[in-house]
Amino acid sequence: LSAALVALYEEPEKPNSALDFLKHHLGASTPENPELEALRLEVAEMKEKYEAVLEENKKLKTKVKIY
């Protein structure tokens, strides 16, 4: 924490929000871009669809083996 505070003190151009600077410096920043959150949601949805397709594929392969 003290290293982050020193970095803030030594910053030549002071940020608008010291709290955001500290969060970013400590690695706990929130997504700055709303598109980033939308992309994360899209990736999660695609992973779910992928898993569903894999399961369906498995079921169809077993049906083909039966016949």
PDB file of N, CA, C and O in Angstrom:
ATOM      1  N   LEU A   1       0.831  -1.196   0.000  1.00  0.00           N
ATOM      2  CA  LEU A   1       0.000   0.000   0.000  1.00  0.00           C
ATOM      3  C   LEU A   1       0.867   1.247   0.000  1.00  0.00           C
ATOM      4  O   LEU A   1       0.592   2.208  -0.719  1.00  0.00           O
ATOM      5  N   SER A   2       1.907   1.223   0.806  1.00  0.00           N
ATOM      6  CA  SER A   2       2.770   2.410   0.863  1.00  0.00           C
ATOM      7  C   SER A   2       3.460   2.638  -0.483  1.00  0.00           C
ATOM      8  O   SER A   2       3.675   3.783  -0.879  1.00  0.00           O
ATOM      9  N   ALA A   3       3.806   1.573  -1.182  1.00  0.00           N
ATOM     10  CA  ALA A   3       4.431   1.727  -2.500  1.00  0.00           C
ATOM     11  C   ALA A   3       3.452   2.387  -3.480  1.00  0.00           C
ATOM     12  O   ALA A   3       3.855   3.209  -4.303  1.00  0.00           O
ATOM     13  N   ALA A   4       2.181   2.030  -3.391  1.00  0.00           N
ATOM     14  CA  ALA A   4       1.180   2.634  -4.259  1.00  0.00           C
ATOM     15  C   ALA A   4       1.000   4.112  -3.923  1.00  0.00           C
ATOM     16  O   ALA A   4       0.842   4.939  -4.822  1.00  0.00           O
ATOM     17  N   LEU A   5       1.024   4.442  -2.650  1.00  0.00           N
ATOM     18  CA  LEU A   5       0.900   5.840  -2.248  1.00  0.00           C
ATOM     19  C   LEU A   5       2.110   6.653  -2.704  1.00  0.00           C
ATOM     20  O   LEU A   5       1.964   7.800  -3.128  1.00  0.00           O
ATOM     21  N   VAL A   6       3.282   6.071  -2.618  1.00  0.00           N
ATOM     22  CA  VAL A   6       4.492   6.757  -3.095  1.00  0.00           C
ATOM     23  C   VAL A   6       4.400   6.962  -4.601  1.00  0.00           C
ATOM     24  O   VAL A   6       4.765   8.026  -5.101  1.00  0.00           O
ATOM     25  N   ALA A   7       3.916   5.956  -5.335  1.00  0.00           N
ATOM     26  CA  ALA A   7       3.765   6.085  -6.785  1.00  0.00           C
ATOM     27  C   ALA A   7       2.784   7.203  -7.121  1.00  0.00           C
ATOM     28  O   ALA A   7       3.000   7.953  -8.073  1.00  0.00           O
ATOM     29  N   LEU A   8       1.715   7.318  -6.350  1.00  0.00           N
ATOM     30  CA  LEU A   8       0.752   8.401  -6.560  1.00  0.00           C
ATOM     31  C   LEU A   8       1.405   9.749  -6.295  1.00  0.00           C
ATOM     32  O   LEU A   8       1.200  10.700  -7.049  1.00  0.00           O
ATOM     33  N   TYR A   9       2.185   9.834  -5.237  1.00  0.00           N
ATOM     34  CA  TYR A   9       2.870  11.080  -4.890  1.00  0.00           C
ATOM     35  C   TYR A   9       3.864  11.478  -5.978  1.00  0.00           C
ATOM     36  O   TYR A   9       3.998  12.659  -6.300  1.00  0.00           O
ATOM     37  N   GLU A  10       4.561  10.492  -6.543  1.00  0.00           N
ATOM     38  CA  GLU A  10       5.587  10.766  -7.546  1.00  0.00           C
ATOM     39  C   GLU A  10       5.028  10.930  -8.956  1.00  0.00           C
ATOM     40  O   GLU A  10       5.770  11.279  -9.874  1.00  0.00           O
ATOM     41  N   GLU A  11       3.752  10.688  -9.139  1.00  0.00           N
ATOM     42  CA  GLU A  11       3.121  10.812 -10.454  1.00  0.00           C
ATOM     43  C   GLU A  11       3.186  12.270 -10.913  1.00  0.00           C
ATOM     44  O   GLU A  11       2.700  13.156 -10.210  1.00  0.00           O
ATOM     45  N   PRO A  12       3.784  12.534 -12.093  1.00  0.00           N
ATOM     46  CA  PRO A  12       3.905  13.927 -12.556  1.00  0.00           C
ATOM     47  C   PRO A  12       2.553  14.571 -12.877  1.00  0.00           C
ATOM     48  O   PRO A  12       2.326  15.740 -12.565  1.00  0.00           O
ATOM     49  N   GLU A  13       1.665  13.804 -13.499  1.00  0.00           N
ATOM     50  CA  GLU A  13       0.324  14.311 -13.790  1.00  0.00           C
ATOM     51  C   GLU A  13      -0.644  13.600 -12.857  1.00  0.00           C
ATOM     52  O   GLU A  13      -0.913  12.409 -13.013  1.00  0.00           O
ATOM     53  N   LYS A  14      -1.155  14.329 -11.903  1.00  0.00           N
ATOM     54  CA  LYS A  14      -2.036  13.728 -10.898  1.00  0.00           C
ATOM     55  C   LYS A  14      -3.331  13.246 -11.549  1.00  0.00           C
ATOM     56  O   LYS A  14      -3.921  13.968 -12.353  1.00  0.00           O
ATOM     57  N   PRO A  15      -3.776  12.048 -11.214  1.00  0.00           N
ATOM     58  CA  PRO A  15      -5.024  11.521 -11.782  1.00  0.00           C
ATOM     59  C   PRO A  15      -6.233  12.249 -11.186  1.00  0.00           C
ATOM     60  O   PRO A  15      -6.146  12.874 -10.129  1.00  0.00           O
ATOM     61  N   ASN A  16      -7.355  12.149 -11.892  1.00  0.00           N
ATOM     62  CA  ASN A  16      -8.591  12.772 -11.405  1.00  0.00           C
ATOM     63  C   ASN A  16      -9.083  12.103 -10.129  1.00  0.00           C
ATOM     64  O   ASN A  16      -9.633  12.762  -9.246  1.00  0.00           O
ATOM     65  N   SER A  17      -8.885  10.810 -10.036  1.00  0.00           N
ATOM     66  CA  SER A  17      -9.349  10.067  -8.866  1.00  0.00           C
ATOM     67  C   SER A  17      -8.178   9.287  -8.265  1.00  0.00           C
ATOM     68  O   SER A  17      -7.653   8.359  -8.881  1.00  0.00           O
ATOM     69  N   ALA A  18      -7.787   9.673  -7.079  1.00  0.00           N
ATOM     70  CA  ALA A  18      -6.694   8.977  -6.404  1.00  0.00           C
ATOM     71  C   ALA A  18      -7.087   7.536  -6.085  1.00  0.00           C
ATOM     72  O   ALA A  18      -6.257   6.628  -6.138  1.00  0.00           O
ATOM     73  N   LEU A  19      -8.354   7.341  -5.755  1.00  0.00           N
ATOM     74  CA  LEU A  19      -8.820   5.993  -5.424  1.00  0.00           C
ATOM     75  C   LEU A  19      -8.716   5.058  -6.630  1.00  0.00           C
ATOM     76  O   LEU A  19      -8.283   3.914  -6.497  1.00  0.00           O
ATOM     77  N   ASP A  20      -9.115   5.550  -7.808  1.00  0.00           N
ATOM     78  CA  ASP A  20      -8.992   4.739  -9.019  1.00  0.00           C
ATOM     79  C   ASP A  20      -7.530   4.436  -9.330  1.00  0.00           C
ATOM     80  O   ASP A  20      -7.201   3.329  -9.758  1.00  0.00           O
ATOM     81  N   PHE A  21      -6.653   5.416  -9.117  1.00  0.00           N
ATOM     82  CA  PHE A  21      -5.228   5.205  -9.341  1.00  0.00           C
ATOM     83  C   PHE A  21      -4.710   4.093  -8.421  1.00  0.00           C
ATOM     84  O   PHE A  21      -3.969   3.213  -8.858  1.00  0.00           O
ATOM     85  N   LEU A  22      -5.102   4.139  -7.156  1.00  0.00           N
ATOM     86  CA  LEU A  22      -4.647   3.123  -6.202  1.00  0.00           C
ATOM     87  C   LEU A  22      -5.193   1.748  -6.554  1.00  0.00           C
ATOM     88  O   LEU A  22      -4.478   0.750  -6.463  1.00  0.00           O
ATOM     89  N   LYS A  23      -6.460   1.693  -6.955  1.00  0.00           N
ATOM     90  CA  LYS A  23      -7.044   0.409  -7.357  1.00  0.00           C
ATOM     91  C   LYS A  23      -6.292  -0.174  -8.543  1.00  0.00           C
ATOM     92  O   LYS A  23      -5.969  -1.362  -8.569  1.00  0.00           O
ATOM     93  N   HIS A  24      -6.017   0.680  -9.526  1.00  0.00           N
ATOM     94  CA  HIS A  24      -5.303   0.221 -10.712  1.00  0.00           C
ATOM     95  C   HIS A  24      -3.885  -0.217 -10.356  1.00  0.00           C
ATOM     96  O   HIS A  24      -3.405  -1.240 -10.843  1.00  0.00           O
ATOM     97  N   HIS A  25      -3.231   0.547  -9.521  1.00  0.00           N
ATOM     98  CA  HIS A  25      -1.852   0.238  -9.143  1.00  0.00           C
ATOM     99  C   HIS A  25      -1.775  -1.055  -8.330  1.00  0.00           C
ATOM    100  O   HIS A  25      -0.793  -1.790  -8.424  1.00  0.00           O
ATOM    101  N   LEU A  26      -2.796  -1.328  -7.545  1.00  0.00           N
ATOM    102  CA  LEU A  26      -2.826  -2.548  -6.728  1.00  0.00           C
ATOM    103  C   LEU A  26      -3.428  -3.732  -7.485  1.00  0.00           C
ATOM    104  O   LEU A  26      -3.445  -4.853  -6.976  1.00  0.00           O
ATOM    105  N   GLY A  27      -3.918  -3.485  -8.691  1.00  0.00           N
ATOM    106  CA  GLY A  27      -4.446  -4.588  -9.499  1.00  0.00           C
ATOM    107  C   GLY A  27      -5.884  -4.925  -9.221  1.00  0.00           C
ATOM    108  O   GLY A  27      -6.334  -6.008  -9.595  1.00  0.00           O
ATOM    109  N   ALA A  28      -6.620  -4.057  -8.587  1.00  0.00           N
ATOM    110  CA  ALA A  28      -8.021  -4.335  -8.273  1.00  0.00           C
ATOM    111  C   ALA A  28      -8.942  -3.369  -8.993  1.00  0.00           C
ATOM    112  O   ALA A  28     -10.004  -3.018  -8.477  1.00  0.00           O
ATOM    113  N   SER A  29      -8.545  -2.939 -10.176  1.00  0.00           N
ATOM    114  CA  SER A  29      -9.356  -1.950 -10.883  1.00  0.00           C
ATOM    115  C   SER A  29     -10.569  -2.609 -11.512  1.00  0.00           C
ATOM    116  O   SER A  29     -10.560  -3.801 -11.819  1.00  0.00           O
ATOM    117  N   THR A  30     -11.598  -1.825 -11.696  1.00  0.00           N
ATOM    118  CA  THR A  30     -12.806  -2.287 -12.356  1.00  0.00           C
ATOM    119  C   THR A  30     -12.654  -2.040 -13.847  1.00  0.00           C
ATOM    120  O   THR A  30     -11.837  -1.215 -14.255  1.00  0.00           O
ATOM    121  N   PRO A  31     -13.419  -2.735 -14.660  1.00  0.00           N
ATOM    122  CA  PRO A  31     -13.320  -2.497 -16.094  1.00  0.00           C
ATOM    123  C   PRO A  31     -13.631  -1.048 -16.425  1.00  0.00           C
ATOM    124  O   PRO A  31     -14.646  -0.507 -15.987  1.00  0.00           O
ATOM    125  N   GLU A  32     -12.761  -0.429 -17.193  1.00  0.00           N
ATOM    126  CA  GLU A  32     -12.947   0.972 -17.536  1.00  0.00           C
ATOM    127  C   GLU A  32     -13.892   1.131 -18.708  1.00  0.00           C
ATOM    128  O   GLU A  32     -14.532   2.171 -18.859  1.00  0.00           O
ATOM    129  N   ASN A  33     -13.980   0.128 -19.520  1.00  0.00           N
ATOM    130  CA  ASN A  33     -14.758   0.205 -20.740  1.00  0.00           C
ATOM    131  C   ASN A  33     -15.997  -0.673 -20.601  1.00  0.00           C
ATOM    132  O   ASN A  33     -15.875  -1.859 -20.296  1.00  0.00           O
ATOM    133  N   PRO A  34     -17.194  -0.111 -20.819  1.00  0.00           N
ATOM    134  CA  PRO A  34     -18.408  -0.938 -20.721  1.00  0.00           C
ATOM    135  C   PRO A  34     -18.437  -2.048 -21.768  1.00  0.00           C
ATOM    136  O   PRO A  34     -19.087  -3.074 -21.569  1.00  0.00           O
ATOM    137  N   GLU A  35     -17.738  -1.845 -22.878  1.00  0.00           N
ATOM    138  CA  GLU A  35     -17.682  -2.891 -23.904  1.00  0.00           C
ATOM    139  C   GLU A  35     -16.956  -4.123 -23.379  1.00  0.00           C
ATOM    140  O   GLU A  35     -17.267  -5.245 -23.779  1.00  0.00           O
ATOM    141  N   LEU A  36     -16.003  -3.923 -22.497  1.00  0.00           N
ATOM    142  CA  LEU A  36     -15.263  -5.036 -21.920  1.00  0.00           C
ATOM    143  C   LEU A  36     -16.188  -5.956 -21.135  1.00  0.00           C
ATOM    144  O   LEU A  36     -16.093  -7.178 -21.246  1.00  0.00           O
ATOM    145  N   GLU A  37     -17.073  -5.379 -20.352  1.00  0.00           N
ATOM    146  CA  GLU A  37     -18.021  -6.183 -19.577  1.00  0.00           C
ATOM    147  C   GLU A  37     -18.977  -6.926 -20.512  1.00  0.00           C
ATOM    148  O   GLU A  37     -19.323  -8.079 -20.256  1.00  0.00           O
ATOM    149  N   ALA A  38     -19.402  -6.273 -21.588  1.00  0.00           N
ATOM    150  CA  ALA A  38     -20.286  -6.922 -22.557  1.00  0.00           C
ATOM    151  C   ALA A  38     -19.583  -8.094 -23.225  1.00  0.00           C
ATOM    152  O   ALA A  38     -20.192  -9.137 -23.461  1.00  0.00           O
ATOM    153  N   LEU A  39     -18.301  -7.922 -23.529  1.00  0.00           N
ATOM    154  CA  LEU A  39     -17.545  -9.016 -24.150  1.00  0.00           C
ATOM    155  C   LEU A  39     -17.365 -10.180 -23.181  1.00  0.00           C
ATOM    156  O   LEU A  39     -17.422 -11.340 -23.591  1.00  0.00           O
ATOM    157  N   ARG A  40     -17.152  -9.886 -21.918  1.00  0.00           N
ATOM    158  CA  ARG A  40     -17.030 -10.970 -20.926  1.00  0.00           C
ATOM    159  C   ARG A  40     -18.323 -11.754 -20.823  1.00  0.00           C
ATOM    160  O   ARG A  40     -18.311 -12.981 -20.719  1.00  0.00           O
ATOM    161  N   LEU A  41     -19.435 -11.043 -20.853  1.00  0.00           N
ATOM    162  CA  LEU A  41     -20.738 -11.709 -20.804  1.00  0.00           C
ATOM    163  C   LEU A  41     -20.940 -12.569 -22.044  1.00  0.00           C
ATOM    164  O   LEU A  41     -21.435 -13.692 -21.953  1.00  0.00           O
ATOM    165  N   GLU A  42     -20.558 -12.044 -23.197  1.00  0.00           N
ATOM    166  CA  GLU A  42     -20.684 -12.800 -24.442  1.00  0.00           C
ATOM    167  C   GLU A  42     -19.818 -14.061 -24.413  1.00  0.00           C
ATOM    168  O   GLU A  42     -20.251 -15.117 -24.876  1.00  0.00           O
ATOM    169  N   VAL A  43     -18.621 -13.964 -23.883  1.00  0.00           N
ATOM    170  CA  VAL A  43     -17.737 -15.130 -23.784  1.00  0.00           C
ATOM    171  C   VAL A  43     -18.368 -16.185 -22.873  1.00  0.00           C
ATOM    172  O   VAL A  43     -18.329 -17.376 -23.183  1.00  0.00           O
ATOM    173  N   ALA A  44     -18.944 -15.757 -21.764  1.00  0.00           N
ATOM    174  CA  ALA A  44     -19.584 -16.705 -20.848  1.00  0.00           C
ATOM    175  C   ALA A  44     -20.756 -17.415 -21.538  1.00  0.00           C
ATOM    176  O   ALA A  44     -20.934 -18.624 -21.386  1.00  0.00           O
ATOM    177  N   GLU A  45     -21.551 -16.653 -22.298  1.00  0.00           N
ATOM    178  CA  GLU A  45     -22.674 -17.260 -23.015  1.00  0.00           C
ATOM    179  C   GLU A  45     -22.184 -18.245 -24.071  1.00  0.00           C
ATOM    180  O   GLU A  45     -22.768 -19.315 -24.243  1.00  0.00           O
ATOM    181  N   MET A  46     -21.120 -17.891 -24.773  1.00  0.00           N
ATOM    182  CA  MET A  46     -20.570 -18.775 -25.801  1.00  0.00           C
ATOM    183  C   MET A  46     -20.023 -20.062 -25.188  1.00  0.00           C
ATOM    184  O   MET A  46     -20.148 -21.134 -25.780  1.00  0.00           O
ATOM    185  N   LYS A  47     -19.423 -19.961 -24.014  1.00  0.00           N
ATOM    186  CA  LYS A  47     -18.919 -21.162 -23.339  1.00  0.00           C
ATOM    187  C   LYS A  47     -20.073 -22.090 -22.982  1.00  0.00           C
ATOM    188  O   LYS A  47     -19.959 -23.306 -23.128  1.00  0.00           O
ATOM    189  N   GLU A  48     -21.193 -21.519 -22.510  1.00  0.00           N
ATOM    190  CA  GLU A  48     -22.362 -22.341 -22.183  1.00  0.00           C
ATOM    191  C   GLU A  48     -22.902 -23.038 -23.427  1.00  0.00           C
ATOM    192  O   GLU A  48     -23.228 -24.225 -23.389  1.00  0.00           O
ATOM    193  N   LYS A  49     -22.994 -22.293 -24.533  1.00  0.00           N
ATOM    194  CA  LYS A  49     -23.485 -22.881 -25.784  1.00  0.00           C
ATOM    195  C   LYS A  49     -22.542 -23.982 -26.260  1.00  0.00           C
ATOM    196  O   LYS A  49     -22.989 -25.025 -26.738  1.00  0.00           O
ATOM    197  N   TYR A  50     -21.252 -23.751 -26.128  1.00  0.00           N
ATOM    198  CA  TYR A  50     -20.253 -24.735 -26.534  1.00  0.00           C
ATOM    199  C   TYR A  50     -20.431 -26.028 -25.736  1.00  0.00           C
ATOM    200  O   TYR A  50     -20.405 -27.121 -26.301  1.00  0.00           O
ATOM    201  N   GLU A  51     -20.609 -25.895 -24.430  1.00  0.00           N
ATOM    202  CA  GLU A  51     -20.806 -27.080 -23.595  1.00  0.00           C
ATOM    203  C   GLU A  51     -22.081 -27.816 -23.991  1.00  0.00           C
ATOM    204  O   GLU A  51     -22.103 -29.046 -24.007  1.00  0.00           O
ATOM    205  N   ALA A  52     -23.141 -27.080 -24.310  1.00  0.00           N
ATOM    206  CA  ALA A  52     -24.400 -27.708 -24.727  1.00  0.00           C
ATOM    207  C   ALA A  52     -24.219 -28.460 -26.039  1.00  0.00           C
ATOM    208  O   ALA A  52     -24.748 -29.560 -26.200  1.00  0.00           O
ATOM    209  N   VAL A  53     -23.483 -27.881 -26.970  1.00  0.00           N
ATOM    210  CA  VAL A  53     -23.236 -28.531 -28.254  1.00  0.00           C
ATOM    211  C   VAL A  53     -22.387 -29.788 -28.065  1.00  0.00           C
ATOM    212  O   VAL A  53     -22.632 -30.810 -28.706  1.00  0.00           O
ATOM    213  N   LEU A  54     -21.398 -29.711 -27.192  1.00  0.00           N
ATOM    214  CA  LEU A  54     -20.581 -30.897 -26.914  1.00  0.00           C
ATOM    215  C   LEU A  54     -21.437 -32.026 -26.340  1.00  0.00           C
ATOM    216  O   LEU A  54     -21.278 -33.187 -26.716  1.00  0.00           O
ATOM    217  N   GLU A  55     -22.334 -31.681 -25.438  1.00  0.00           N
ATOM    218  CA  GLU A  55     -23.211 -32.693 -24.836  1.00  0.00           C
ATOM    219  C   GLU A  55     -24.134 -33.294 -25.888  1.00  0.00           C
ATOM    220  O   GLU A  55     -24.334 -34.508 -25.918  1.00  0.00           O
ATOM    221  N   GLU A  56     -24.695 -32.454 -26.746  1.00  0.00           N
ATOM    222  CA  GLU A  56     -25.558 -32.949 -27.817  1.00  0.00           C
ATOM    223  C   GLU A  56     -24.781 -33.851 -28.769  1.00  0.00           C
ATOM    224  O   GLU A  56     -25.298 -34.877 -29.213  1.00  0.00           O
ATOM    225  N   ASN A  57     -23.562 -33.483 -29.079  1.00  0.00           N
ATOM    226  CA  ASN A  57     -22.704 -34.274 -29.951  1.00  0.00           C
ATOM    227  C   ASN A  57     -22.457 -35.652 -29.334  1.00  0.00           C
ATOM    228  O   ASN A  57     -22.494 -36.671 -30.023  1.00  0.00           O
ATOM    229  N   LYS A  58     -22.209 -35.660 -28.045  1.00  0.00           N
ATOM    230  CA  LYS A  58     -21.969 -36.931 -27.349  1.00  0.00           C
ATOM    231  C   LYS A  58     -23.188 -37.842 -27.439  1.00  0.00           C
ATOM    232  O   LYS A  58     -23.064 -39.042 -27.686  1.00  0.00           O
ATOM    233  N   LYS A  59     -24.375 -37.252 -27.233  1.00  0.00           N
ATOM    234  CA  LYS A  59     -25.608 -38.033 -27.297  1.00  0.00           C
ATOM    235  C   LYS A  59     -25.841 -38.574 -28.703  1.00  0.00           C
ATOM    236  O   LYS A  59     -26.242 -39.726 -28.869  1.00  0.00           O
ATOM    237  N   LEU A  60     -25.593 -37.751 -29.706  1.00  0.00           N
ATOM    238  CA  LEU A  60     -25.796 -38.196 -31.089  1.00  0.00           C
ATOM    239  C   LEU A  60     -24.812 -39.293 -31.472  1.00  0.00           C
ATOM    240  O   LEU A  60     -25.168 -40.212 -32.210  1.00  0.00           O
ATOM    241  N   LYS A  61     -23.596 -39.210 -30.986  1.00  0.00           N
ATOM    242  CA  LYS A  61     -22.612 -40.259 -31.272  1.00  0.00           C
ATOM    243  C   LYS A  61     -23.035 -41.579 -30.659  1.00  0.00           C
ATOM    244  O   LYS A  61     -22.855 -42.630 -31.274  1.00  0.00           O
ATOM    245  N   THR A  62     -23.594 -41.543 -29.457  1.00  0.00           N
ATOM    246  CA  THR A  62     -24.057 -42.798 -28.855  1.00  0.00           C
ATOM    247  C   THR A  62     -25.240 -43.361 -29.608  1.00  0.00           C
ATOM    248  O   THR A  62     -25.371 -44.580 -29.718  1.00  0.00           O
ATOM    249  N   LYS A  63     -26.115 -42.501 -30.135  1.00  0.00           N
ATOM    250  CA  LYS A  63     -27.259 -42.989 -30.938  1.00  0.00           C
ATOM    251  C   LYS A  63     -26.769 -43.657 -32.211  1.00  0.00           C
ATOM    252  O   LYS A  63     -27.306 -44.687 -32.619  1.00  0.00           O
ATOM    253  N   VAL A  64     -25.760 -43.084 -32.839  1.00  0.00           N
ATOM    254  CA  VAL A  64     -25.219 -43.642 -34.079  1.00  0.00           C
ATOM    255  C   VAL A  64     -24.583 -44.996 -33.799  1.00  0.00           C
ATOM    256  O   VAL A  64     -24.701 -45.906 -34.619  1.00  0.00           O
ATOM    257  N   LYS A  65     -23.919 -45.151 -32.672  1.00  0.00           N
ATOM    258  CA  LYS A  65     -23.293 -46.435 -32.321  1.00  0.00           C
ATOM    259  C   LYS A  65     -24.319 -47.512 -32.047  1.00  0.00           C
ATOM    260  O   LYS A  65     -24.068 -48.691 -32.297  1.00  0.00           O
ATOM    261  N   ILE A  66     -25.492 -47.111 -31.529  1.00  0.00           N
ATOM    262  CA  ILE A  66     -26.539 -48.081 -31.205  1.00  0.00           C
ATOM    263  C   ILE A  66     -27.110 -48.672 -32.490  1.00  0.00           C
ATOM    264  O   ILE A  66     -27.360 -49.875 -32.554  1.00  0.00           O
ATOM    265  N   TYR A  67     -27.317 -47.860 -33.495  1.00  0.00           N
ATOM    266  CA  TYR A  67     -27.947 -48.329 -34.732  1.00  0.00           C
ATOM    267  C   TYR A  67     -26.932 -48.947 -35.584  1.00  0.00           C
ATOM    268  O   TYR A  67     -27.246 -49.413 -36.680  1.00  0.00           O
TER     269      TYR A  67
END
